[in-house]
Amino acid sequence: MSLDPLFQPARFGALELKNRIMMAPLTRGRSSLDGVPTEHKIDYYRQRANAGLIIAEATGINRIGLGWPTAPGLWSDEQVEAWKPVTDAVHGAGGLIVSQLWHMGRLSHSSTMGMQPVSASAIAAKGDAHTPKGKEPYETPREMTLDDIKQTVEDYVAAAANARKAGFDGVQVHGANGYLIDQFLKPNTNHRSDDYGGSVENRVRFLMEVMEAVTGEVGADRTSLRLSPNGMVQDSYDPRPERVFGEAARQLSELGLAFLELRESRPDSSFVRSDDPPMGPLIRVLFDGPLVLNEDYSAESAAATIAAGKADAIAFGRPYISNPDLADRFRNGWPLADSNIRTWYSPGPEGYTDYPAYDGTESAAA
């Protein structure tokens, strides 16, 4: 299978991609407890600028929504200033980078952000949260009031504006993986009886208010969205995802987004295994814009998917941890290095910026 489809340039809104290999967002820590990125991120993202587009790690829009210790934020001037050398480094290396805007909703924890988490409904997630004290059971969130919803939309807008101030080429709204927006979309996490719950149209409402507000701030041509329509993801599930996600795709199509990214569950997935049918084919029909897929693709399967017209680009996550030159490795057929899971979230440069580019030796790929 020729890999040529992966290396064709593409224009997604205002974004001119040199290839169709995206770096997916990867939560790696390396920020302060106040959400300020450390300088290690400068080299980390610069090393990976050979991607057609970097979607930077999930980044909190406000304090209450950032429940992952040492994850970055974009609500303060200090955070914005710390991101500027990162985006400068990527641009200096010929790359593009957008910020992924994140609110964890009920998957936050008071041990991390000092307040009760919020969600569409007061339903606790199963499992444990990652906190500064270690693993702690998820707490029952407070159901968001209408004022909470309005303020959160405003916080998305402020974070999007801060992303542009920090030098990002655009933003991606994180609407996937059981986080806040997904909690409004999925029926097992949304038991509301007002205009934001119940019907398909109501469950899509919060998503669309966020997307309309963010596109109004930074432009639709610099805004994208990530969704995870199928499978049980962090205790969020919809047994009939074609209804709400079909409606979402139809409404999103009218906004003129730069692109829509899907992270789907499959029977052979390392993310979440599910026998649910993929939503990509349906959304491909209903969404009139570039579609990006993300789920355990190899270089060959990614190229074949693009060649078949099923997607316009493919996002790769975990391979980019240990292969900063992933696009070059794909292009040249070089082996991929494995990552050390023990250093995925540890502080400092080990397992972060010390993975070498391939130099033609076996040791570089070991």
PyMOL commands that set and color helices and strands:
alter all, ss='L'
color gray80, all
select helices_A, chain A and resi 4-7+40-47+77-92+105-107+110-113+146-165+180-185+200-218+220-222+241-253+280-286+299-307+319-322+326-332+341-343+362-365
alter helices_A, ss='H'
color red, helices_A
select strands_A, chain A and resi 10-12+15-17+21-23+53-60+97-102+118-119+128-131+134-137+142-143+171-174+223-227+259-263+291-294+313-316
alter strands_A, ss='S'
color yellow, strands_A
deselect
rebuild
show_as cartoon
